[in-house]
Amino acid sequence: MLGLGAFMLLVAAAVRSMVKNTHDFVIADRRIGFGFGVGSVIAVWTWSMAVMMSSAQAYSFGVSGLIWFVVPNGLAVMVMVPFALRLRRQMPAGYTIVEFIRERFQNKPATTVMLVAMLLGLLAEIFINLFGVVLVMGVIFNLNPTVVLILTLATVTVYSYFGGLWTSAITATFNTLLITVPSAIVVLYVLARVGGPEFVFQQVDRAGPNTLNAFDGAAAAGFGISLALGLLASTMADQTFWQKAWALKPATMGRTFVWAGLWFYPIPIVLGLLGLVGLGLGVSTDDLGNAGPGGIGPYVVSHLGLPIVLVALYVLIILNACYSSIDGAFAALSSVVAVDVLKRAKPGIAPKTLFRYTKASILVAGVIGGIVVSSGIDYVELVTTVFFLKAALIIPLGLAIFWRRMTSTAFVASLLLAIAVGYPVRQAFGELPGIVTLELVSLVVAVGISLLQNQTFDYSMLRKRTEVLSEGPVLTRTAQEPVAAAKAEAVR
């Protein structure tokens, strides 16, 4: 843990000279290229969820659980392409998705709802990945959760504090390599240790009637459909991805998301096999203890008698996934705080003060994350609930980007009513009825209210938005119009 943190801190120290102000810190001067772009997108998407939940769902549902978990994950990244390309063309000087909603609707309730959704979503990403580190270190090494939590927070917070998005992008590229290659090595050794893949699948077949059925409906109803929609929302409505969309060089942005989605697939597929190994070997939930199904991967690796170097290598995979996702969430959170909180509260804030407070937001988020994780919240339930609630953003946000008749009232009402109706249905009848209800309510309310209000929006207005974190004076859209008119008159 300390060694990986020290390496990341060295990278942050090298990058520090590139970060001169808040603009550099939160958007990397919009100069991230294809290589670092692909690596950073993969790394922020490879949560502890990707490396541990893939094993958990394979263990719980068999092959269908692995398929339902893996396939939507990569697609969710690639689906970002049309949304990111369109919004980058519409609003080239943007920083955050909250900023887009504010300019798109000019409505305080809509902006507030989106701001709260983004902040809670980013904090949830931090919680989930902190929990992942605590879980794996507890299952494998039986380390004290508080010590692990403090050490993780101190490590990631310090190197994130110094470099912002530049540090996140560069360290994430290293992290991608340190996740992909070791995963293949560890799982190959695990398969060899238990008698080979043929033996594993024979044992999985004996574990239940549908464990080898790739199209078993139990996985789809239990988590698959709701997770797929939640994953789509987790890219489209996640500031970590929009921050990349506005920071990437425009010429490479589309293929960056496509390659990131494709390259991501081997990671959960390979690590998901650990869940099938556990299922085939008859590991019970009692064996996993408080960790639940999410602990099946660490349990298998640490109970097969593998050489300690391979156990350490597996731990390094988890740490890389968690560290990269946490620092990506920190970077995204800092952009929201700078653009949508500090600059809005005090437009004339001094650049140095803005820079200092923006970096301090990372420390505050780390403390909040530590408090929540130490409360002992259930990991799997936290993941599924976060993705369910995020799914409510798919339709209203998509319509706001592509449909000029979408209104602010429709945006707020569809989001709130979808959750208010869909969540109780989920609690009473399960994931599938809940997610269907949520999306239907969201669609009907969003389209119905927008058609009744009969308003249109001119997307060209977004192109007039200047960079709010530039060092010079910043003009709002309304302030720009008389200035532009005066310039035109002077030319005439």
N, C-alpha and C positions, 0 to 999 in steps of 0.2 A: 504493500500500500504506500509506504513512504518512498520507495524507489521510483514507482510510477509517478507519484506526485512531484518528486524532485526533477524528473525528466521533463514533465510538463512545465514546471516552473522555469527551467532553463530556456525552453521554447518561448515562454512568455517574456522572459528577460530580453531575449534576442528581438522579439517583435515590438517591444515597448517603444523603440525609437520611431516606429511607423505610426504610433498613435499620439497625435499632437493635440487633439481636441475631441469634443463629444461626437462630432460628425464622423471622425475616424473610428471612434470607439464603438459606435452602434451600427455603422453601415460600411466600414472598411473602404471608404472613399469610392464605393461602387466599382471596385477593381478586382474582385475575386474571379479568377479564371476557371477554365474547365476542370483542371486537375484537382485543385483545392475545393472547387465547387462540388464535384462528385463525391469526394471523400467526406466533406463536411455534411452533406445531405444524408449519406448513408449512416454516418456516425450518430447524428442526432435522431435518426429514425431507429437505430439499433438500441432501443432502450433495454433495461433489464428485462422488460416484458418480452422483447424479441428473443432473447437468449434463454429465458427461464419459462415464460408462458408457453412457448412452442412445445417444450418438454411436458409442461403441465397438461396441456390440452391433448397431446398424444397419449399421455398416461391415462387421462380421464375418459377419452372417447375412442382411442385407437387411431387407425390411419385416417379416418374421416375428420377427427379432431385436428390432426396435423395439417391436412389439406385446407380445411376451413380457416385455420389460423394463418397459413402461409400465403395462399393465393391473393387474398385481398390486400395484404401488406405491401407487396411490390406494386400492385395496381394503384393503390392509394397515392403513391409517390408520383407515378407516371400521369395520373389524372390531373395533377397540378398544372401540367403544361398549358392547356388552353386558358385556364384561369390566370396563371401567372403572366403569360404572354399578353393577354388582353389588358390586365390591370397595369402592367408595366408600360404599355403603350398609352393607356388612358391617363396615367398619373406617374410620369417618369421621375418626378422629384419626390416620390413618397417614401415613407419610412415604415409605417405600421398599418395594419388592417383597420385599426381603430381610427386612424387619421382618415382613411378612405371613407369609412362610414360617416364620420363627422362632415366631410366635404360633400359626400353624396347626398345626405339627407338634410344637413343643416338643422338638426333636431337634437336637443339635449337628451331626452329619454333614450333615443336610439343609440347615441354615442355612449351614454352611461352604461346601458345594458351590455354593449360590446366591450367596453373597457373592463367591466366586472368579469365578463366571460373570459377575456384574454388573461387577466391577472390570475383568476382562479385556475384556469387551465394550465398556465405556466407553473404555478405553485404546485399543482397536482403532479406535473412531470417531475419536479424536484422531489416531491414526497415519494413517488413510486420508485425512482432510481436510488434514492437514499435507502429505502426499505430493501431494495434488491441487494445492496452491498451488505447491509446488516444481516439479511437472511442467509446469504451464501457463506459469510464468515462465521455465522453461528452454526450452520449445519455441518460445515466441513471442519472447522477448527474449534468450535465451541467457545468462541471469543465473546467477551462481555459486550452486549449490544451498545451500551452507552459509550464505551471506549471507541468502538468501530465507528459509531455515528459522529462523534466529535472529531476523530481523526480524518474521516472522509470530508466532512464539512470544511475543516481547516485547510485541507489540501486543495480541494477544488475551488473554494472561495478565494484563496490567495492567488492562484495563477489566473483565475478568471478576472479578478479585480484589476490586474495589471494590463491586460491586453484587449479585453472585450472581444469583438467579433473576429478580429485578425487572429488572436490567440485561439479562439474556438475553431476557426477554419483550418488552421495549420495543425494544431494538435489532433483535431478530428481525423485528418488524413492519415496521420500515424496510427491513430486508434483503429481505423478501418483495417489496416494491414495487420494490426496486432489482435484483431478479432477473427478475421477470415482464415488466415493460415493456421494458427493454433487450434481453431475449432476442428478443422479437418484432421489434424494430427491426433488430438485427444480422442475423438470419436472412433477413428480407425483402430486405435489401441483398445478402446472399450469393446468394440465388436470382436476383435481378435481374442480378448480375454474371456468373453462369455461363450465362445464357440462359433463365431461367425454370423453373418446376417441371416443365413438360411435357418439356423437354429433359433435365432431371435424371432423370426416371423412365424415359425412353427409354434413357438411358445405363446406368442401373441394370439394366434388363431385359437389356441386352447383356452385362453383367458376369458373368452366371451363369445356369444353368437355373432356379433357384428363388428368385432374389433378389426377385421381386415376389410370390411365393407367401406370402400372409399366414398360411397354416396349414402351412408347411414343418416337418416333424418334427425336422429337425436342430437348430433353435433350442431346441425343447422338451427334447430329449434332452441337448443340449450344456450348457444352463444354465437354461432357462426354468422347469422344474418345481422344481428344487432352489432356484432363486432365489425363486420364489413362496412356497415354504414358509419359506425363510429370512427373507423380508421380513415374513411374518406373525409369526415369532418375534421379529424385530427391533423390532416395536412392542409386542407383548404381553409380551415378556421384556426390555424395555429400560427402564432407570430414567428416561431422559429423558422418556418418555411417561407413566410412572407418577407422576413428579414433577408433571407438568402435571395429571394426573387428580386428584391430591390438592390442587393449588394453585388449580384453577379453581373458580369459583362453581358449586355443585351444579346450579342451575337451568339453566345454559347448557352444561354439560359435554358432553352427548350431541350437540347440534347443532354444537358446536365441532369435534368430531372428524369429523363428516359433512362440514361445509363445508370443513374443511382438506383432506380427501381429495379432494373434487371440485375445489377450486381448485388443487391440486397438479398435476393432469393436464396443463395446457397447457405447463408448464415442460419436462418431459422429451420431450414430443411435438415441440415446436418445436426444441429443441436437438438432438434425435435426427436431425433432417433434415440436420444437418451431416455425420453419418456417411454418409447416402445420397449427399450431394454428393461426399464423398471417394471412395466406392465407384464412383460414376458417372464420375468424372474419372480413375479408374485409379490412385489413390494406392497405392503398394505399402508393405508392412511395412518394407522397407529404407528407404523415405523417412522413416518415423516413427522409426527408430533405436531407442534404448533405451526410449523412451516407450511403444512397442507400440501396440495399437489404442486404448488410452486417450488417446493424444495426437492422434487424428484431428481432433477439434473445433478445438483450438488450431492445428493444422497448416493446416487449410482456411482459417480466418479470417486467418492470418498470411501465406498464400502466394497470395492472390487479388488483391493490389494494392488492397485496400480503404483508404479514408481512415484515417489513424492514429487519428482520434477514434473510429471504429467498432471498431478493434482494442482500444483502451483500454477501450471500453465492454464488450466481451466479457470482457476481463480482470477488469473490475469485477464482472461476473456471477459469475465463478468465485470471486473473493475473497469476495464477499458470502455465497455458498453455504458456502464453507469456514469463514469466520469465525463465521457463525451456528451451524454444527454443532459447531465446536470449543467455543465458549462455552456451548452447551447441554450438551455432554458434561461440561465443567468444572463447571457448576452441578449436574448430576445426580451426578457423582462426589463433590462436596462433601457432598451430602445423605447418601450412603451412608457416607462417612467419619465424619460427625457422629453419625448415628443408630446405625450398625451396627458401627463400630469404636471411636470415642472414648467414646461413652456406655456401650457394653458393657464396655469395658476398665476405665473409671473412672466409675461411675454418679454419684459425687459431685463430678465435675469442676466447677470454678468457671466460671460463664457466660462471663466475659471470656476465660479460657484456652481454653474450647471454641470460642469465636468465632475466636480467633486461629489455632488449629490447623486449624480447618475451612477457613479462607481459605488457609492455608499448603499444604493438600493440592493446591490448584490449581497452585501453583508446582512441587511435586514431580511432578505428572502431566505438566506441560509439559516438564520436563527429561527424563523417561522417553520422552515422545513424540519429542523431538528426537534422542535416541540411537538409537531404533529406525528412524526415517525415514532418518537418515544412514547406516544400514547398507546401503542400496540394495536393500531387499526389493522383490519384484515386486508392483506395484500391483493388477493384475487378479486375480492368484492370491490376494493377501491378502483382497480383497473377497469372492471366491467361497468361500474357506475359512472366513472369519468367519461368513458367512451359512449355510453348511452346518452348522457346529457349533452355531449358535444354533437351528437347526431342531429339535435334540434337546430343546429346552425346551418346545415347543408342547404336546405331549400331557400330560406330567406337571404343568406349570403350569396348564393349562386344567382338568385334573381336580381339582387342589388348590383351585381357585376355585369350581368348580361341583358337585363330587361329594363328599359328606360321608364316603364310605367310603375315599377315597384315603389311604394311609398314608405315613409318612416313609420306611420301608424301600422301598416301591414307588417313591417319588419319586427317591431316590438311585440305586437299582438301574436303573431305566428310563433315567435320564439317562446314567449311566456305561456301561452295557452297549450302549446305542444307539450311542454314539460309538465304543466299543471294537470293535464289529462293523461299523458302517456306514462308518467312515472308511477302513479297509483295503479294503473293497469299492469305495468311490469311487476310491481310488488305483489299484486293479487293473482295474476294469471301466468307470469313468466316473461322471459326475454322477448320471444317472438311476437306475442300479442302486443306487448308494450311498445316495441319498436315500430310495428305496423301502425298502431294507433298514433304514435308520436308523429310519424312522417305524414300520415293522412291529414291530421289536424293542421300541421304546419303548412302543407300545400293548399288546403282549402281556404284557410284563413288568409294566407299571404296573397293568393291570387284573387280571392273574392273581395277583400277590402281594397286592393289596388285597383281592380276594375271599377268598383263603386266610386272611388275618389277621382278616377280619370285624370291623373296628373302625369306629366312627362318630364324627364330630366335630360339636360344637354350634357353629354359626357365630355364634350370638348372643353367645358369649364374646368375640368380637373387638370388639364395641361397647363393652366395658368398658375397652378400652385407652385410656389417657390420652395427651396429647401429651408425648412424652418430652423435647422441647426447650423446654417451658414453663419460665418462670423460677422457678416455685414448686417445692415438693418433688414428685417423681414417684413414683407408686406402681405397682408391677407388678401384674399380674392377681391373683397369689396374695396379694399384700399388701393388695389392695383388699377381699377378701372379709371378713376379720375386722372391718375398719373399717366396712364397710357393715352388718354384723350389729350392731355396737355402736350405730350411728346408729339403726337400726330399734328396738333395745331402748330407747334413750333416748326415742324418739317414743312408744312404748307406755307 
